[in-house]
Amino acid sequence: MAEIRPIAGWRYHRRLTSQIDNLTSPLFDVVSDKQREALYQNPLNSIHLSVPRGKQPAKAARETLENWKSTGVLVQDQVPALYVYYQYFSLRGSDKTFCRKGFIANLRVYDWPEKVLLRHESTMPYSVSDRTSLLEQTQLNVSPTHGLYTDPSHEIEKYLDESMRHPLYESEDYQGVRDVFSVIQDRAVIQRIQEILRYKQIILADGHHRYEGSLNYMKAQQAANPQHTGEEGYNFHMMYFTNTEAEDLRILPTHRVVSEAANFSEKWLLEQLEAYFTITPVENAPDVNEVILGKQWAFGLLVGDNAYKIRLKPECLQQITWNFPQSIKEMDLTVMHYFIFEKILGIPGPKQVDARNITFQRNFTECMREVLKGEAQFAVITNDISIETVKKVCYSGYTMPQKSTYFYPKVISGFVFSSIADEEFRTPFDPGFQQPSQTTAPS
């Protein structure tokens, strides 16, 4: 059972909402150093809570939060709500304006074996630790993670559309995306949305590190609290929910950039790849994306001044020894991480999560720049991933390598914050939104 609850959210005071464009910020794992420095110049920007800096960044975020609350920069909504969030965007090569529709609510924190929330990516331990420390210090969910539910009827979207007739905020974010924000406080509507999601599994699309931070914190608090009831704030996590059946759900590719490989040369790399891949030179490097488009087990390779299409020899697939179902072995990302990073670079699968010399880049042009300038040794260009592939992985119980998916656009931080401090988490309205502790659907 996926239990969601409305949030008595903390939001910027009305006197500041005309500046909302200058108060929002990108997620901690996508903001660039240049963006950070610009955002830090505004003392009220939400980045001071989501990506704090200093020798003790989590403590700095706590002090900032306390100051903002005491001075009225942030105020808490008195009535719990679902916060509706639409993102209007376009994609290169398309004239269409897309709209991803969703809403922000609290989700009860579930451990992975419960199979209510399904993950599809591995996490990096040091990033999880940072998120856990921040949550511990601030008692605040600063940025919603992104969860997916499946509802072919699209009933929830009807309630969201109605709410969007009266938006609270409208903003253009760092991605060039138009973000529109509204609120649902109607108890009957909220209860109906809760009922629709009640027996569904949720796929964690984005925010694995933040969610795992909440999970670790909940476990620690449960162990330390002999009076634990399950209704404490630490049992809940702020999430942005969207429908897998929506036409405007988009996942962009994430490329791999490699540096500091020992005894590296282009000649050596091509010789190693030749044992597993068919290698075809690409005369014009920017064409690599199109050359590999839609082709199974095909990747672009940028190395030195050259570009290549590499495609796994089908007979090599059976060499994969990782303990995965056949359907997972046949995925492009499995092929890439097994043959290129384990077999050729010598980084065993379990250690790849901590491999600091493999970085993730969504921008193809930036991949080319890093390789051409010698800042990286080579880049592996990947195809995008379908939502059906993500579902297949989640339902299998296995995970893809970290940063395998890039759901676009990214959710931004700063529209609403969710406190898990008990005195702020609890409201007089809570009994009307609690769901029974039932774990199986009625027959």
NULOVO-112045 format. One record per residue (C-alpha): residue number from 1; chain; z, x negated, y. Coordinates in steps of 0.05 Angstrom, whole numbers. Example, Ala and Ser with C-alpha at 12.3 -4.5 7.8 and 13.67 -1.06 7.14 Angstrom:
+-----+---+--------+--------+--------+
|   k | c |     up |   east |  north |
+-----+---+--------+--------+--------+
|   1 | A |    156 |   -246 |    -90 |
|   2 | A |    143 |   -273 |    -21 |
+-----+---+--------+--------+--------+
END
This chain:
+-----+---+--------+--------+--------+
|   k | c |     up |   east |  north |
+-----+---+--------+--------+--------+
|   1 | A |      0 |      0 |      0 |
|   2 | A |    -20 |    -28 |     68 |
|   3 | A |     34 |     -7 |    116 |
|   4 | A |     17 |     -9 |    189 |
|   5 | A |     62 |      8 |    248 |
|   6 | A |     47 |     20 |    322 |
|   7 | A |     72 |    -33 |    370 |
|   8 | A |    116 |    -27 |    431 |
|   9 | A |     74 |    -82 |    461 |
|  10 | A |     90 |   -131 |    516 |
|  11 | A |     34 |   -133 |    568 |
|  12 | A |     21 |   -164 |    636 |
|  13 | A |     51 |   -123 |    693 |
|  14 | A |      3 |    -74 |    726 |
|  15 | A |      2 |   -116 |    790 |
|  16 | A |    -32 |   -172 |    749 |
|  17 | A |    -82 |   -133 |    708 |
|  18 | A |   -136 |   -139 |    762 |
|  19 | A |   -134 |   -213 |    744 |
|  20 | A |   -138 |   -202 |    669 |
|  21 | A |   -200 |   -246 |    663 |
|  22 | A |   -157 |   -305 |    686 |
|  23 | A |    -98 |   -288 |    640 |
|  24 | A |   -132 |   -284 |    572 |
|  25 | A |   -146 |   -346 |    530 |
|  26 | A |   -183 |   -366 |    466 |
|  27 | A |   -147 |   -373 |    399 |
|  28 | A |   -110 |   -438 |    387 |
|  29 | A |   -160 |   -464 |    336 |
|  30 | A |   -224 |   -452 |    376 |
|  31 | A |   -205 |   -471 |    446 |
|  32 | A |   -236 |   -537 |    468 |
|  33 | A |   -198 |   -592 |    505 |
|  34 | A |   -238 |   -578 |    568 |
|  35 | A |   -223 |   -503 |    564 |
|  36 | A |   -149 |   -518 |    553 |
|  37 | A |   -144 |   -561 |    615 |
|  38 | A |   -176 |   -509 |    658 |
|  39 | A |   -132 |   -453 |    631 |
|  40 | A |    -68 |   -493 |    638 |
|  41 | A |    -80 |   -496 |    713 |
|  42 | A |    -62 |   -422 |    717 |
|  43 | A |     14 |   -418 |    707 |
|  44 | A |      9 |   -346 |    682 |
|  45 | A |    -47 |   -355 |    632 |
|  46 | A |    -30 |   -334 |    561 |
|  47 | A |    -48 |   -404 |    535 |
|  48 | A |     22 |   -426 |    555 |
|  49 | A |     47 |   -381 |    499 |
|  50 | A |     -8 |   -390 |    447 |
|  51 | A |    -23 |   -464 |    454 |
|  52 | A |     37 |   -493 |    491 |
|  53 | A |     40 |   -566 |    507 |
|  54 | A |     92 |   -619 |    518 |
|  55 | A |    137 |   -661 |    474 |
|  56 | A |    168 |   -596 |    446 |
|  57 | A |    112 |   -545 |    453 |
|  58 | A |    146 |   -488 |    416 |
|  59 | A |    208 |   -495 |    459 |
|  60 | A |    165 |   -497 |    521 |
|  61 | A |    132 |   -431 |    500 |
|  62 | A |    200 |   -399 |    490 |
|  63 | A |    223 |   -420 |    560 |
|  64 | A |    158 |   -394 |    590 |
|  65 | A |    165 |   -328 |    554 |
|  66 | A |    237 |   -319 |    577 |
|  67 | A |    217 |   -333 |    648 |
|  68 | A |    159 |   -284 |    646 |
|  69 | A |    203 |   -229 |    618 |
|  70 | A |    259 |   -240 |    669 |
|  71 | A |    212 |   -243 |    728 |
|  72 | A |    170 |   -182 |    707 |
|  73 | A |    106 |   -220 |    692 |
|  74 | A |    108 |   -186 |    624 |
|  75 | A |    137 |   -116 |    613 |
|  76 | A |    146 |    -77 |    549 |
|  77 | A |    112 |    -10 |    535 |
|  78 | A |    166 |     42 |    523 |
|  79 | A |    125 |     82 |    473 |
|  80 | A |     95 |     50 |    410 |
|  81 | A |     20 |     50 |    407 |
|  82 | A |    -42 |     28 |    372 |
|  83 | A |    -83 |    -15 |    419 |
|  84 | A |   -157 |     -3 |    415 |
|  85 | A |   -201 |    -64 |    426 |
|  86 | A |   -278 |    -63 |    430 |
|  87 | A |   -321 |   -125 |    438 |
|  88 | A |   -392 |   -119 |    464 |
|  89 | A |   -435 |   -180 |    449 |
|  90 | A |   -505 |   -206 |    436 |
|  91 | A |   -533 |   -258 |    389 |
|  92 | A |   -587 |   -310 |    400 |
|  93 | A |   -654 |   -284 |    378 |
|  94 | A |   -635 |   -211 |    383 |
|  95 | A |   -643 |   -161 |    440 |
|  96 | A |   -589 |   -115 |    412 |
|  97 | A |   -521 |   -106 |    444 |
|  98 | A |   -470 |   -104 |    387 |
|  99 | A |   -402 |    -71 |    391 |
| 100 | A |   -346 |    -90 |    343 |
| 101 | A |   -295 |    -34 |    343 |
| 102 | A |   -223 |    -43 |    322 |
| 103 | A |   -150 |    -33 |    338 |
| 104 | A |    -87 |    -75 |    341 |
| 105 | A |    -24 |    -56 |    302 |
| 106 | A |     33 |    -87 |    264 |
| 107 | A |     22 |    -99 |    190 |
| 108 | A |     80 |   -107 |    142 |
| 109 | A |     79 |   -180 |    118 |
| 110 | A |     58 |   -184 |     45 |
| 111 | A |     61 |   -244 |     -1 |
| 112 | A |     -5 |   -263 |    -34 |
| 113 | A |     15 |   -241 |   -105 |
| 114 | A |     25 |   -170 |    -80 |
| 115 | A |    -51 |   -166 |    -69 |
| 116 | A |    -45 |   -119 |     -9 |
| 117 | A |    -70 |   -172 |     39 |
| 118 | A |   -126 |   -214 |      9 |
| 119 | A |   -144 |   -283 |     35 |
| 120 | A |   -211 |   -318 |     27 |
| 121 | A |   -197 |   -387 |     56 |
| 122 | A |   -150 |   -445 |     43 |
| 123 | A |   -103 |   -467 |     99 |
| 124 | A |    -84 |   -534 |    129 |
| 125 | A |     -8 |   -545 |    122 |
| 126 | A |      2 |   -580 |    189 |
| 127 | A |    -29 |   -521 |    226 |
| 128 | A |     15 |   -471 |    188 |
| 129 | A |     76 |   -511 |    207 |
| 130 | A |     58 |   -509 |    280 |
| 131 | A |     49 |   -433 |    278 |
| 132 | A |    115 |   -423 |    242 |
| 133 | A |    153 |   -464 |    293 |
| 134 | A |    122 |   -425 |    350 |
| 135 | A |    141 |   -359 |    318 |
| 136 | A |    211 |   -383 |    305 |
| 137 | A |    222 |   -404 |    377 |
| 138 | A |    188 |   -346 |    413 |
| 139 | A |    199 |   -288 |    364 |
| 140 | A |    131 |   -265 |    388 |
| 141 | A |     63 |   -252 |    356 |
| 142 | A |     19 |   -279 |    412 |
| 143 | A |    -51 |   -271 |    383 |
| 144 | A |    -71 |   -218 |    333 |
| 145 | A |   -102 |   -242 |    269 |
| 146 | A |   -164 |   -206 |    244 |
| 147 | A |   -160 |   -159 |    184 |
| 148 | A |   -214 |   -119 |    150 |
| 149 | A |   -207 |    -51 |    117 |
| 150 | A |   -262 |    -13 |     80 |
| 151 | A |   -275 |     59 |    101 |
| 152 | A |   -346 |     86 |     91 |
| 153 | A |   -327 |    151 |    125 |
| 154 | A |   -316 |    116 |    192 |
| 155 | A |   -262 |    167 |    209 |
| 156 | A |   -218 |    118 |    246 |
| 157 | A |   -275 |     99 |    293 |
| 158 | A |   -276 |    172 |    318 |
| 159 | A |   -205 |    165 |    342 |
| 160 | A |   -220 |     97 |    373 |
| 161 | A |   -281 |    124 |    410 |
| 162 | A |   -239 |    180 |    439 |
| 163 | A |   -187 |    130 |    465 |
| 164 | A |   -242 |     88 |    496 |
| 165 | A |   -259 |    145 |    543 |
| 166 | A |   -199 |    120 |    584 |
| 167 | A |   -198 |     43 |    581 |
| 168 | A |   -139 |      4 |    609 |
| 169 | A |   -175 |    -64 |    616 |
| 170 | A |   -246 |    -89 |    617 |
| 171 | A |   -258 |   -163 |    618 |
| 172 | A |   -311 |   -216 |    604 |
| 173 | A |   -283 |   -272 |    562 |
| 174 | A |   -301 |   -346 |    551 |
| 175 | A |   -353 |   -327 |    498 |
| 176 | A |   -391 |   -283 |    547 |
| 177 | A |   -365 |   -222 |    509 |
| 178 | A |   -345 |   -158 |    544 |
| 179 | A |   -276 |   -138 |    520 |
| 180 | A |   -252 |    -67 |    531 |
| 181 | A |   -180 |    -46 |    516 |
| 182 | A |   -147 |     22 |    511 |
| 183 | A |    -86 |     54 |    478 |
| 184 | A |    -70 |    109 |    427 |
| 185 | A |      0 |    139 |    433 |
| 186 | A |    -14 |    206 |    400 |
| 187 | A |     34 |    210 |    341 |
| 188 | A |    -12 |    255 |    299 |
| 189 | A |    -71 |    208 |    308 |
| 190 | A |    -29 |    146 |    292 |
| 191 | A |     -2 |    179 |    229 |
| 192 | A |    -72 |    198 |    207 |
| 193 | A |    -96 |    126 |    215 |
| 194 | A |    -35 |    103 |    176 |
| 195 | A |    -52 |    152 |    121 |
| 196 | A |   -125 |    128 |    117 |
| 197 | A |   -103 |     56 |    108 |
| 198 | A |    -44 |     71 |     64 |
| 199 | A |    -76 |     56 |     -3 |
| 200 | A |   -126 |      4 |     19 |
| 201 | A |   -126 |    -71 |     12 |
| 202 | A |   -136 |   -112 |     75 |
| 203 | A |   -180 |   -174 |     76 |
| 204 | A |   -155 |   -228 |    123 |
| 205 | A |   -218 |   -246 |    161 |
| 206 | A |   -189 |   -294 |    212 |
| 207 | A |   -121 |   -324 |    227 |
| 208 | A |   -100 |   -351 |    158 |
| 209 | A |    -54 |   -403 |    191 |
| 210 | A |    -20 |   -353 |    237 |
| 211 | A |    -10 |   -303 |    180 |
| 212 | A |     18 |   -356 |    134 |
| 213 | A |     65 |   -376 |    190 |
| 214 | A |     91 |   -305 |    192 |
| 215 | A |     98 |   -304 |    116 |
| 216 | A |    137 |   -369 |    115 |
| 217 | A |    182 |   -346 |    171 |
| 218 | A |    196 |   -279 |    137 |
| 219 | A |    215 |   -314 |     72 |
| 220 | A |    262 |   -361 |    109 |
| 221 | A |    295 |   -302 |    146 |
| 222 | A |    302 |   -261 |     83 |
| 223 | A |    337 |   -319 |     49 |
| 224 | A |    384 |   -329 |    108 |
| 225 | A |    400 |   -255 |    118 |
| 226 | A |    444 |   -223 |     64 |
| 227 | A |    438 |   -156 |    100 |
| 228 | A |    361 |   -157 |     96 |
| 229 | A |    333 |    -86 |     96 |
| 230 | A |    258 |    -96 |    104 |
| 231 | A |    259 |    -62 |    172 |
| 232 | A |    273 |   -124 |    213 |
| 233 | A |    219 |   -148 |    261 |
| 234 | A |    206 |   -211 |    221 |
| 235 | A |    176 |   -167 |    166 |
| 236 | A |    116 |   -150 |    210 |
| 237 | A |     55 |   -185 |    238 |
| 238 | A |      6 |   -166 |    293 |
| 239 | A |    -65 |   -155 |    268 |
| 240 | A |   -133 |   -131 |    294 |
| 241 | A |   -165 |    -84 |    244 |
| 242 | A |   -240 |    -72 |    237 |
| 243 | A |   -282 |    -37 |    185 |
| 244 | A |   -323 |    -77 |    134 |
| 245 | A |   -373 |    -20 |    134 |
| 246 | A |   -389 |    -28 |    208 |
| 247 | A |   -460 |    -51 |    223 |
| 248 | A |   -437 |    -96 |    280 |
| 249 | A |   -391 |   -141 |    238 |
| 250 | A |   -420 |   -211 |    244 |
| 251 | A |   -402 |   -277 |    209 |
| 252 | A |   -433 |   -341 |    236 |
| 253 | A |   -441 |   -407 |    197 |
| 254 | A |   -392 |   -464 |    204 |
| 255 | A |   -422 |   -533 |    195 |
| 256 | A |   -387 |   -596 |    170 |
| 257 | A |   -386 |   -661 |    209 |
| 258 | A |   -365 |   -726 |    174 |
| 259 | A |   -340 |   -791 |    202 |
| 260 | A |   -304 |   -854 |    177 |
| 261 | A |   -333 |   -853 |    107 |
| 262 | A |   -324 |   -923 |     77 |
| 263 | A |   -385 |   -968 |     66 |
| 264 | A |   -430 |   -915 |     95 |
| 265 | A |   -504 |   -920 |    109 |
| 266 | A |   -560 |   -870 |    112 |
| 267 | A |   -595 |   -904 |     54 |
| 268 | A |   -531 |   -901 |     12 |
| 269 | A |   -521 |   -827 |     27 |
| 270 | A |   -592 |   -808 |      9 |
| 271 | A |   -588 |   -847 |    -56 |
| 272 | A |   -523 |   -811 |    -75 |
| 273 | A |   -552 |   -743 |    -57 |
| 274 | A |   -614 |   -755 |    -98 |
| 275 | A |   -575 |   -748 |   -162 |
| 276 | A |   -559 |   -675 |   -147 |
| 277 | A |   -606 |   -651 |    -92 |
| 278 | A |   -680 |   -647 |    -77 |
| 279 | A |   -689 |   -680 |    -10 |
| 280 | A |   -744 |   -661 |     39 |
| 281 | A |   -751 |   -693 |    108 |
| 282 | A |   -753 |   -646 |    168 |
| 283 | A |   -795 |   -674 |    224 |
| 284 | A |   -762 |   -634 |    280 |
| 285 | A |   -687 |   -633 |    272 |
| 286 | A |   -675 |   -567 |    310 |
| 287 | A |   -718 |   -533 |    257 |
| 288 | A |   -667 |   -547 |    203 |
| 289 | A |   -632 |   -479 |    213 |
| 290 | A |   -697 |   -442 |    199 |
| 291 | A |   -718 |   -487 |    142 |
| 292 | A |   -656 |   -471 |    101 |
| 293 | A |   -649 |   -398 |    123 |
| 294 | A |   -636 |   -351 |     65 |
| 295 | A |   -646 |   -405 |     11 |
| 296 | A |   -591 |   -411 |    -41 |
| 297 | A |   -557 |   -479 |    -46 |
| 298 | A |   -598 |   -506 |     12 |
| 299 | A |   -567 |   -546 |     69 |
| 300 | A |   -590 |   -584 |    129 |
| 301 | A |   -571 |   -657 |    135 |
| 302 | A |   -568 |   -693 |    202 |
| 303 | A |   -559 |   -768 |    195 |
| 304 | A |   -578 |   -822 |    245 |
| 305 | A |   -642 |   -800 |    280 |
| 306 | A |   -666 |   -761 |    219 |
| 307 | A |   -660 |   -692 |    191 |
| 308 | A |   -669 |   -668 |    119 |
| 309 | A |   -668 |   -605 |     78 |
| 310 | A |   -627 |   -616 |     15 |
| 311 | A |   -625 |   -565 |    -41 |
| 312 | A |   -585 |   -569 |   -105 |
| 313 | A |   -624 |   -580 |   -169 |
| 314 | A |   -609 |   -517 |   -209 |
| 315 | A |   -593 |   -556 |   -272 |
| 316 | A |   -536 |   -591 |   -235 |
| 317 | A |   -497 |   -528 |   -224 |
| 318 | A |   -466 |   -532 |   -294 |
| 319 | A |   -434 |   -598 |   -275 |
| 320 | A |   -382 |   -563 |   -231 |
| 321 | A |   -316 |   -572 |   -266 |
| 322 | A |   -272 |   -534 |   -217 |
| 323 | A |   -234 |   -477 |   -250 |
| 324 | A |   -272 |   -421 |   -215 |
| 325 | A |   -308 |   -360 |   -242 |
| 326 | A |   -383 |   -370 |   -247 |
| 327 | A |   -396 |   -326 |   -186 |
| 328 | A |   -353 |   -371 |   -143 |
| 329 | A |   -385 |   -435 |   -171 |
| 330 | A |   -452 |   -408 |   -150 |
| 331 | A |   -432 |   -401 |    -77 |
| 332 | A |   -464 |   -448 |    -27 |
| 333 | A |   -397 |   -472 |     -1 |
| 334 | A |   -372 |   -489 |    -71 |
| 335 | A |   -435 |   -529 |    -83 |
| 336 | A |   -427 |   -566 |    -17 |
| 337 | A |   -354 |   -583 |    -25 |
| 338 | A |   -360 |   -603 |    -98 |
| 339 | A |   -422 |   -646 |    -97 |
| 340 | A |   -421 |   -675 |    -26 |
| 341 | A |   -347 |   -682 |    -12 |
| 342 | A |   -318 |   -693 |    -81 |
| 343 | A |   -373 |   -726 |   -122 |
| 344 | A |   -405 |   -767 |    -67 |
| 345 | A |   -350 |   -780 |    -16 |
| 346 | A |   -296 |   -782 |    -69 |
| 347 | A |   -249 |   -732 |    -38 |
| 348 | A |   -219 |   -688 |    -94 |
| 349 | A |   -222 |   -613 |    -80 |
| 350 | A |   -146 |   -604 |    -70 |
| 351 | A |   -144 |   -662 |    -20 |
| 352 | A |   -202 |   -637 |     22 |
| 353 | A |   -156 |   -590 |     59 |
| 354 | A |   -122 |   -651 |     90 |
| 355 | A |   -185 |   -693 |    100 |
| 356 | A |   -183 |   -710 |    174 |
| 357 | A |   -252 |   -743 |    172 |
| 358 | A |   -285 |   -675 |    157 |
| 359 | A |   -287 |   -631 |    218 |
| 360 | A |   -316 |   -562 |    229 |
| 361 | A |   -368 |   -546 |    282 |
| 362 | A |   -400 |   -478 |    297 |
| 363 | A |   -449 |   -505 |    348 |
| 364 | A |   -512 |   -535 |    317 |
| 365 | A |   -530 |   -572 |    381 |
| 366 | A |   -461 |   -604 |    383 |
| 367 | A |   -471 |   -628 |    311 |
| 368 | A |   -536 |   -662 |    332 |
| 369 | A |   -503 |   -693 |    393 |
| 370 | A |   -445 |   -722 |    353 |
| 371 | A |   -491 |   -753 |    301 |
| 372 | A |   -542 |   -780 |    351 |
| 373 | A |   -488 |   -812 |    393 |
| 374 | A |   -455 |   -844 |    333 |
| 375 | A |   -391 |   -804 |    341 |
| 376 | A |   -402 |   -778 |    270 |
| 377 | A |   -438 |   -808 |    210 |
| 378 | A |   -473 |   -744 |    187 |
| 379 | A |   -470 |   -668 |    191 |
| 380 | A |   -482 |   -616 |    138 |
| 381 | A |   -514 |   -553 |    165 |
| 382 | A |   -498 |   -488 |    128 |
| 383 | A |   -525 |   -418 |    123 |
| 384 | A |   -484 |   -359 |    146 |
| 385 | A |   -441 |   -319 |     97 |
| 386 | A |   -446 |   -245 |     83 |
| 387 | A |   -387 |   -197 |     84 |
| 388 | A |   -403 |   -182 |     11 |
| 389 | A |   -392 |   -255 |     -6 |
| 390 | A |   -324 |   -253 |     29 |
| 391 | A |   -305 |   -191 |    -10 |
| 392 | A |   -327 |   -223 |    -76 |
| 393 | A |   -282 |   -283 |    -63 |
| 394 | A |   -222 |   -241 |    -42 |
| 395 | A |   -226 |   -194 |   -101 |
| 396 | A |   -233 |   -253 |   -149 |
| 397 | A |   -165 |   -280 |   -127 |
| 398 | A |   -195 |   -348 |   -108 |
| 399 | A |   -205 |   -378 |    -39 |
| 400 | A |   -261 |   -414 |     -3 |
| 401 | A |   -250 |   -481 |     31 |
| 402 | A |   -216 |   -478 |     99 |
| 403 | A |   -258 |   -456 |    159 |
| 404 | A |   -313 |   -427 |    114 |
| 405 | A |   -324 |   -366 |    157 |
| 406 | A |   -332 |   -354 |    231 |
| 407 | A |   -325 |   -281 |    247 |
| 408 | A |   -357 |   -270 |    314 |
| 409 | A |   -336 |   -256 |    367 |
| 410 | A |   -266 |   -285 |    365 |
| 411 | A |   -208 |   -241 |    385 |
| 412 | A |   -176 |   -265 |    450 |
| 413 | A |   -103 |   -273 |    468 |
| 414 | A |    -69 |   -240 |    527 |
| 415 | A |    -82 |   -166 |    524 |
| 416 | A |    -19 |   -149 |    485 |
| 417 | A |     38 |   -187 |    452 |
| 418 | A |     84 |   -162 |    396 |
| 419 | A |    157 |   -182 |    394 |
| 420 | A |    193 |   -188 |    327 |
| 421 | A |    262 |   -197 |    361 |
| 422 | A |    301 |   -138 |    333 |
| 423 | A |    326 |   -113 |    400 |
| 424 | A |    254 |   -109 |    425 |
| 425 | A |    220 |    -91 |    359 |
| 426 | A |    261 |    -28 |    347 |
| 427 | A |    248 |     36 |    388 |
| 428 | A |    276 |    107 |    384 |
| 429 | A |    208 |    130 |    360 |
| 430 | A |    206 |     86 |    297 |
| 431 | A |    229 |    139 |    246 |
| 432 | A |    166 |    179 |    260 |
| 433 | A |    120 |    122 |    241 |
| 434 | A |    155 |     94 |    178 |
| 435 | A |    117 |    102 |    114 |
| 436 | A |    151 |    113 |     47 |
| 437 | A |    159 |     52 |      3 |
| 438 | A |    106 |     72 |    -48 |
| 439 | A |     62 |     19 |    -79 |
| 440 | A |     13 |     60 |   -119 |
| 441 | A |    -36 |    114 |    -99 |
| 442 | A |    -23 |    185 |   -123 |
| 443 | A |    -62 |    206 |   -183 |
+-----+---+--------+--------+--------+
END
